[in-house]
């Protein structure tokens, strides 16, 4: 892989972190306003499980960070000039 493709991949992975965080934030706002009780997870408007969406967002952020760290650790083996 060439160096500029590697840099683009790292940039895309870094940009995904705030996008996933915004998804978690949006789901938390929906959890507050679209459910009747604080313990409920199912949206009254869409029928989606908002707690599951929040958990998936957290998992995506963790996977994203792990990928960034692994790519940076093995940069010399991945990047070929």
C-alpha positions in Angstrom: 0.0 0.0 0.0 1.3 3.4 -0.8 1.8 6.0 1.8 -0.9 8.5 0.7 -3.5 5.7 0.7 -2.5 4.8 4.3 -2.8 8.5 5.4 -6.2 8.8 3.8 -7.4 5.6 5.6 -6.2 6.9 8.9 -7.9 10.3 8.3 -11.2 8.6 7.4 -11.0 6.4 10.6 -10.3 9.5 12.7 -13.2 11.4 11.1 -15.5 8.5 11.9 -15.0 8.8 15.6 -17.0 12.1 16.0 -19.6 10.8 13.6 -20.2 7.7 15.8 -20.2 10.0 18.8 -22.9 12.2 17.3 -24.9 9.0 16.6 -24.7 8.1 20.3 -25.6 11.6 21.3 -28.6 11.6 19.0 -29.8 8.3 20.3 -29.5 9.6 23.9 -31.6 12.6 23.0 -34.1 10.3 21.3 -34.1 8.1 24.4 -35.0 11.1 26.6 -37.8 12.5 24.4 -39.2 9.4 22.6 -39.8 7.1 25.5 -42.4 7.3 28.3 -40.3 6.0 31.2 -36.6 6.5 31.9 -35.9 2.8 31.9 -37.6 2.2 28.5 -35.4 1.6 25.5 -38.0 1.3 22.7 -38.8 4.5 20.8 -42.5 5.4 20.7 -42.0 7.0 17.3 -39.8 4.6 15.4 -40.0 1.4 17.4 -36.2 1.1 17.4 -34.3 -0.1 20.4 -32.3 3.0 21.3 -30.2 1.4 24.0 -29.0 -1.1 21.4 -28.1 1.8 19.0 -26.1 3.4 21.8 -24.2 0.2 22.5 -23.5 -0.3 18.8 -22.1 3.2 18.6 -19.8 2.6 21.5 -18.6 -0.7 19.9 -17.9 1.1 16.6 -15.8 3.7 18.4 -13.8 1.1 20.2 -13.2 -0.9 16.9 -12.3 2.3 15.2 -9.7 3.2 17.8 -8.3 -0.3 17.8 -7.9 -0.2 14.0 -6.1 3.2 14.2 -3.7 1.9 16.8 -3.0 -1.4 15.0 -2.5 0.5 11.7 -0.1 2.9 13.3 1.8 0.0 15.0 2.2 -1.9 11.8 2.7 1.1 9.6 6.2 0.0 8.4 4.9 -3.4 7.3 1.8 -2.1 5.6 3.3 0.9 3.7 5.5 0.1 0.8 7.2 2.9 -1.1 
